[in-house]
Amino acid sequence: MATMNGLVSQVTNVGIGAKKFATKEAKFTGAQILYTLEQCTPDISNSDCSKCIQEGLTFMQQCCSGYQGVRILFPSCRMRYDMYQFYKMTNASTSPTPIPAILPSPSPSRSSQRKQKILFLGIILTVVPATVVMLVVGFYLRRRARTAIQYQIAANDVTTVEKLVDSLQFDLATIEAATKKFSEDNKLGTGGFGEVYKGVLLDGQEIAVKRLSRRSGQGNEEFKNEVVLVAKLQHRNLVRLLGFCLEGEEKILVYEYVANKSLDNFLYGSEKQKLLDWATRYKIIGGIARGLLYLHEDSQLRIIHRDLKASNILLDMDMNPKIADFGISKIFEVDQTQGNTSRIIGT
């Protein structure tokens, strides 16, 4: 087990896109050599890979002590040791090491073969039903939790909602001071729901102010309630909604300011495009996927974006992606008669 434990760091300390596997040989007794292998699927992170292998090694220690050869197969990782070389080795100086190919056993005895088959079958019969049970229980608990959350939101007392609204509400004078009365110099762009301005509050905090079109069909109370629900959604790959302003005919949303603006400025700008190497693109793709998974499956409310595109993916100083405008189609109630909102769905 010491040899197997020593392999974990070699499997997991690799960069993005690298193959997560390692092999090692160790003297067993006399002339005998112990051959070991650990491997993870490339789609999981290094930390998840380490966790999977550690669980497999714990299972191996509990179930298989005393066997000369053991193979453990989990959905995202595998580990094996045996007294013969069951993998092929390549020259690392000429090409990257491929996933090891499994070689046939050098004719072990029938009793040994039968023992290994029984062990392998026993592991499969143990792991597969347990995995199915875990998935069913997890699905049931998630459905139950989501139902409970929905009832909890519906049952929120008026006092609690009012407190949340008060904590999120900005007055119009503060917004105008921050944006220099919606100065053209502070304008960041125009989207399907209205114009966006950069602002700076009195304490120095930078904000992005989305001034919604005045043709929204929602009433003020409904607008407030929807803003409160969207503001509760917190994820590192979502732009954080800081609050709102509702005075007269003005309906304004206040967001955190994201320094590198939107992804389309990098994709379609000849100079900035050079900054998008593959590692950065891979990080952006993964971040967008995590943000969508949160909106679709893990958030308090199931949110469908309906207008996901490069201009709605903002990038912070470290090029981490943040999805913008999620939940806005519900808050704003898109007016299909307006020219700048007629293509909200399907872009």
C-alpha positions as a printed NumPy array, in Angstrom:
array([[  0.   ,   0.   ,   0.   ],
       [  2.949,   2.341,   0.585],
       [  3.894,   2.018,  -3.089],
       [  0.307,   2.713,  -4.17 ],
       [  0.012,   5.729,  -1.858],
       [  3.237,   7.127,  -3.267],
       [  1.76 ,   7.164,  -6.778],
       [ -1.153,   9.499,  -5.93 ],
       [  0.868,  12.7  ,  -6.145],
       [  2.302,  11.686,  -9.538],
       [ -1.181,  11.141, -10.941],
       [ -2.684,  14.38 ,  -9.628],
       [  0.173,  16.885,  -9.942],
       [ -0.313,  17.493, -13.661],
       [ -1.375,  20.482, -15.71 ],
       [ -4.578,  21.091, -17.677],
       [ -5.019,  18.573, -20.488],
       [ -2.291,  16.224, -19.233],
       [ -3.005,  12.505, -18.854],
       [ -3.663,  11.576, -15.234],
       [ -1.842,   8.28 , -14.74 ],
       [  1.357,   6.877, -13.288],
       [  3.096,   3.521, -12.906],
       [  5.75 ,   2.289, -10.502],
       [  7.789,  -0.826,  -9.86 ],
       [  9.001,  -1.966,  -6.448],
       [ 10.874,  -4.985,  -5.097],
       [  8.532,  -7.38 ,  -3.354],
       [ 10.474, -10.414,  -2.06 ],
       [ 13.761, -11.647,  -3.449],
       [ 13.6  , -11.568,  -7.236],
       [  9.895, -10.731,  -7.36 ],
       [  8.831,  -7.259,  -8.563],
       [  5.522,  -5.564,  -7.767],
       [  4.015,  -3.595, -10.662],
       [  1.499,  -0.825,  -9.815],
       [ -0.702,   1.546, -11.826],
       [ -3.111,   4.396, -10.964],
       [ -5.176,   6.409, -13.449],
       [ -8.035,   8.949, -13.593],
       [-10.252,   9.992, -16.486],
       [ -9.088,  13.322, -17.996],
       [-12.422,  15.095, -17.432],
       [-12.078,  15.433, -13.632],
       [ -9.952,  17.889, -11.654],
       [ -6.753,  16.947,  -9.835],
       [ -8.472,  17.224,  -6.441],
       [-11.369,  14.984,  -7.54 ],
       [ -8.84 ,  12.54 ,  -9.003],
       [ -6.956,  12.383,  -5.69 ],
       [-10.199,  11.836,  -3.77 ],
       [-11.294,   9.042,  -6.134],
       [ -7.961,   7.21 ,  -5.859],
       [ -7.847,   7.536,  -2.069],
       [-11.335,   6.026,  -1.831],
       [-10.244,   3.217,  -4.134],
       [ -7.122,   2.481,  -2.086],
       [ -9.18 ,   2.408,   1.117],
       [-11.581,  -0.059,  -0.513],
       [ -8.641,  -2.118,  -1.779],
       [ -7.135,  -2.333,   1.709],
       [-10.431,  -3.43 ,   3.224],
       [-11.455,  -6.021,   0.657],
       [ -8.356,  -7.445,  -0.906],
       [ -5.595,  -7.894,   1.653],
       [ -3.47 , -10.949,   0.834],
       [ -4.221, -11.169,  -2.903],
       [ -1.252, -11.276,  -5.289],
       [ -3.051,  -9.201,  -7.908],
       [ -5.911,  -6.728,  -7.502],
       [ -7.726,  -4.41 ,  -9.932],
       [-10.189,  -1.731,  -8.689],
       [-12.414,   0.046, -11.22 ],
       [-14.367,   3.151, -10.213],
       [-16.349,   5.367, -12.661],
       [-13.62 ,   8.058, -12.759],
       [-10.459,   6.236, -11.691],
       [ -8.782,   2.838, -11.531],
       [ -5.854,   1.274,  -9.722],
       [ -4.106,  -2.067, -10.045],
       [ -1.131,  -4.035,  -8.791],
       [  0.203,  -7.414,  -9.872],
       [  3.33 ,  -9.579,  -9.881],
       [  3.806,  -9.313, -13.647],
       [  4.179,  -6.289, -15.929],
       [  0.633,  -5.726, -17.206],
       [  1.28 ,  -2.362, -18.923],
       [  3.469,  -1.281, -21.808],
       [  6.191,   1.332, -21.324],
       [  7.274,   3.821, -24.01 ],
       [ 10.352,   6.006, -24.393],
       [  9.395,   9.259, -22.646],
       [ 12.103,  11.197, -24.516],
       [ 10.528,  10.599, -27.921],
       [  6.829,  11.04 , -27.209],
       [  4.383,  11.724, -24.398],
       [  3.55 ,   8.636, -22.363],
       [  0.214,   7.211, -23.616],
       [ -2.445,   5.603, -21.493],
       [ -0.94 ,   2.236, -20.479],
       [ -2.205,  -0.715, -22.464],
       [ -3.119,  -3.815, -20.476],
       [ -1.057,  -6.854, -21.394],
       [ -2.206, -10.455, -20.952],
       [ -1.008, -12.378, -17.955],
       [  1.982, -14.705, -18.51 ],
       [ -0.214, -17.781, -18.104],
       [ -0.99 , -17.758, -14.375],
       [ -2.406, -20.916, -12.88 ],
       [ -6.095, -21.772, -13.309],
       [ -6.745, -21.353,  -9.605],
       [ -5.138, -17.893,  -9.679],
       [ -7.206, -16.907, -12.734],
       [-10.396, -18.137, -11.088],
       [ -9.512, -16.266,  -7.866],
       [ -8.96 , -12.997,  -9.744],
       [-12.187, -13.405, -11.763],
       [-14.162, -14.001,  -8.597],
       [-12.533, -10.946,  -6.972],
       [-13.204,  -8.758, -10.018],
       [-16.825,  -9.91 , -10.231],
       [-17.237,  -9.321,  -6.493],
       [-15.955,  -5.759,  -6.798],
       [-18.316,  -5.001,  -9.72 ],
       [-21.299,  -6.529,  -7.908],
       [-20.458,  -4.416,  -4.856],
       [-19.676,  -1.082,  -6.533],
       [-22.412,  -0.955,  -9.218],
       [-25.448,  -1.484,  -6.942],
       [-23.974,   0.909,  -4.368],
       [-23.471,   3.551,  -7.067],
       [-27.04 ,   3.135,  -8.343],
       [-28.442,   3.426,  -4.817],
       [-26.366,   6.557,  -4.165],
       [-27.589,   8.175,  -7.416],
       [-31.241,   7.392,  -6.645],
       [-30.948,   8.684,  -3.064],
       [-29.081,  11.798,  -4.243],
       [-31.73 ,  12.528,  -6.883],
       [-34.524,  12.091,  -4.311],
       [-32.8  ,  14.345,  -1.762],
       [-32.148,  17.034,  -4.355],
       [-35.784,  17.013,  -5.479],
       [-36.925,  17.135,  -1.867],
       [-34.527,  19.98 ,  -1.032],
       [-35.608,  21.994,  -4.074],
       [-39.274,  21.526,  -3.173],
       [-38.566,  22.607,   0.413],
       [-36.722,  25.713,  -0.8  ],
       [-39.578,  26.652,  -3.115],
       [-42.069,  26.329,  -0.259],
       [-39.74 ,  28.34 ,   1.978],
       [-39.493,  31.153,  -0.575],
       [-43.263,  31.169,  -1.017],
       [-43.758,  31.256,   2.75 ],
       [-41.359,  34.133,   3.451],
       [-43.122,  36.663,   5.634],
       [-43.594,  40.235,   4.439],
       [-41.167,  41.648,   7.026],
       [-38.263,  39.502,   5.796],
       [-38.873,  40.457,   2.161],
       [-39.08 ,  44.143,   3.054],
       [-35.762,  43.959,   4.912],
       [-34.104,  42.365,   1.89 ],
       [-35.584,  44.983,  -0.413],
       [-34.309,  47.806,   1.82 ],
       [-30.803,  46.334,   1.878],
       [-30.701,  46.096,  -1.935],
       [-32.295,  49.422,  -2.852],
       [-30.233,  52.373,  -4.129],
       [-31.706,  55.854,  -4.444],
       [-31.587,  57.546,  -7.847],
       [-29.398,  60.415,  -6.607],
       [-26.675,  57.926,  -5.616],
       [-26.805,  56.254,  -9.051],
       [-26.688,  59.57 , -10.886],
       [-23.709,  60.73 ,  -8.823],
       [-21.884,  57.452,  -9.455],
       [-22.435,  57.594, -13.24 ],
       [-22.164,  61.402, -13.551],
       [-25.845,  61.508, -14.513],
       [-25.485,  58.677, -17.022],
       [-22.682,  60.415, -18.884],
       [-21.819,  59.14 , -22.373],
       [-18.187,  58.958, -21.209],
       [-19.248,  56.319, -18.664],
       [-21.355,  54.309, -21.099],
       [-20.132,  50.727, -21.474],
       [-22.619,  49.573, -24.102],
       [-26.221,  48.918, -25.079],
       [-27.888,  45.534, -24.715],
       [-31.294,  44.031, -25.366],
       [-32.612,  45.274, -22.019],
       [-31.145,  48.77 , -21.963],
       [-27.946,  50.764, -21.618],
       [-25.045,  49.945, -19.284],
       [-22.87 ,  52.522, -17.509],
       [-19.817,  52.351, -15.306],
       [-20.144,  54.04 , -11.926],
       [-18.091,  54.693,  -8.808],
       [-19.789,  54.925,  -5.403],
       [-18.667,  57.325,  -2.673],
       [-16.662,  54.569,  -0.951],
       [-14.712,  53.929,  -4.161],
       [-16.493,  50.73 ,  -5.175],
       [-16.845,  50.343,  -8.946],
       [-20.257,  49.258, -10.218],
       [-21.995,  48.508, -13.514],
       [-25.399,  50.175, -13.846],
       [-27.964,  48.677, -16.221],
       [-30.67 ,  51.24 , -17.006],
       [-33.641,  49.159, -18.161],
       [-35.936,  50.301, -20.922],
       [-39.019,  52.065, -19.579],
       [-41.397,  49.766, -21.44 ],
       [-41.235,  46.933, -18.918],
       [-44.668,  45.473, -18.259],
       [-44.056,  44.572, -14.615],
       [-45.444,  46.335, -11.591],
       [-43.083,  47.74 ,  -8.967],
       [-43.752,  45.109,  -6.286],
       [-43.305,  42.222,  -8.717],
       [-40.091,  43.814,  -9.973],
       [-38.758,  44.095,  -6.392],
       [-39.572,  40.466,  -5.572],
       [-37.858,  39.177,  -8.717],
       [-34.74 ,  41.271,  -7.969],
       [-34.583,  39.856,  -4.424],
       [-34.7  ,  36.28 ,  -5.743],
       [-32.022,  36.879,  -8.411],
       [-29.786,  38.671,  -5.875],
       [-29.778,  35.502,  -3.76 ],
       [-28.039,  33.57 ,  -6.556],
       [-24.335,  33.552,  -5.666],
       [-21.661,  31.754,  -7.713],
       [-18.109,  32.62 ,  -8.731],
       [-19.09 ,  32.345, -12.428],
       [-22.112,  34.644, -12.188],
       [-22.011,  38.439, -12.172],
       [-23.183,  39.499,  -8.722],
       [-26.335,  41.633,  -8.543],
       [-25.728,  44.264,  -5.842],
       [-29.124,  45.908,  -5.876],
       [-31.617,  48.017,  -7.776],
       [-33.126,  51.472,  -8.058],
       [-36.834,  52.057,  -8.575],
       [-37.922,  55.707,  -8.717],
       [-40.562,  57.214, -10.985],
       [-40.216,  55.573, -14.395],
       [-36.631,  54.463, -13.743],
       [-35.888,  50.76 , -13.271],
       [-32.175,  50.201, -12.706],
       [-30.095,  47.149, -11.8  ],
       [-26.721,  47.567, -10.07 ],
       [-24.025,  44.909, -10.629],
       [-20.43 ,  44.376,  -9.613],
       [-18.038,  45.891, -12.162],
       [-15.992,  43.33 , -14.1  ],
       [-12.736,  44.833, -15.328],
       [-12.063,  43.047, -18.635],
       [-15.557,  43.631, -19.995],
       [-17.107,  40.98 , -22.273],
       [-15.709,  37.945, -24.072],
       [-16.675,  39.228, -27.527],
       [-14.104,  42.048, -27.159],
       [-11.41 ,  39.356, -27.019],
       [-12.83 ,  36.962, -29.605],
       [-13.357,  39.575, -32.305],
       [-10.589,  42.061, -31.465],
       [ -7.369,  41.39 , -33.396],
       [ -5.092,  42.604, -30.591],
       [ -6.862,  41.101, -27.565],
       [ -7.388,  37.79 , -29.353],
       [ -3.705,  37.035, -28.757],
       [ -4.415,  36.803, -25.027],
       [ -6.738,  33.831, -25.552],
       [ -4.289,  30.934, -25.541],
       [ -5.711,  27.431, -25.173],
       [ -5.281,  27.285, -21.379],
       [ -7.24 ,  30.542, -21.01 ],
       [ -9.966,  29.393, -23.398],
       [-10.24 ,  26.096, -21.52 ],
       [-10.645,  27.992, -18.229],
       [-13.339,  30.232, -19.74 ],
       [-15.255,  27.255, -21.182],
       [-15.147,  25.413, -17.852],
       [-16.29 ,  28.493, -15.91 ],
       [-19.262,  29.096, -18.218],
       [-20.284,  25.433, -17.874],
       [-20.078,  25.611, -14.059],
       [-22.176,  28.784, -14.01 ],
       [-24.855,  27.225, -16.227],
       [-24.902,  24.04 , -14.131],
       [-25.533,  26.167, -11.048],
       [-28.378,  28.058, -12.742],
       [-29.974,  24.894, -14.144],
       [-29.514,  22.453, -11.26 ],
       [-28.041,  23.83 ,  -8.032],
       [-29.587,  27.28 ,  -7.516],
       [-32.678,  28.035,  -5.442],
       [-34.624,  28.661,  -8.636],
       [-34.162,  26.979, -11.994],
       [-32.976,  29.785, -14.284],
       [-32.833,  29.437, -18.082],
       [-30.75 ,  32.276, -19.51 ],
       [-32.437,  32.537, -22.954],
       [-29.784,  34.923, -24.317],
       [-26.369,  33.372, -23.631],
       [-23.752,  34.79 , -25.997],
       [-20.201,  36.142, -25.937],
       [-21.317,  39.679, -25.031],
       [-23.045,  38.285, -21.908],
       [-19.874,  36.568, -20.664],
       [-17.762,  39.026, -18.661],
       [-14.112,  38.466, -17.72 ],
       [-12.445,  39.597, -14.505],
       [ -8.793,  40.612, -14.089],
       [ -7.715,  36.945, -13.987],
       [ -9.808,  36.073, -17.081],
       [-12.358,  34.141, -15.021],
       [-15.751,  34.163, -16.801],
       [-18.9  ,  35.545, -15.208],
       [-22.319,  35.062, -16.805],
       [-24.359,  38.293, -16.997],
       [-28.065,  39.033, -17.555],
       [-29.274,  35.722, -16.059],
       [-32.852,  35.999, -14.832],
       [-33.371,  39.311, -16.66 ],
       [-35.914,  37.908, -19.127],
       [-38.085,  37.088, -16.077],
       [-37.526,  40.446, -14.369],
       [-37.947,  42.533, -17.492],
       [-40.688,  40.676, -19.378],
       [-39.298,  41.217, -22.87 ],
       [-41.317,  43.554, -25.073],
       [-41.199,  41.949, -28.523],
       [-42.302,  45.212, -30.203],
       [-38.998,  46.944, -29.422],
       [-36.263,  46.786, -32.038],
       [-33.438,  46.137, -29.571],
       [-35.248,  43.3  , -27.783],
       [-36.871,  41.445, -30.672],
       [-34.085,  38.812, -30.804],
       [-33.682,  38.04 , -27.103],
       [-34.601,  34.388, -27.472],
       [-32.305,  32.379, -29.687],
       [-29.277,  34.639, -30.116]])
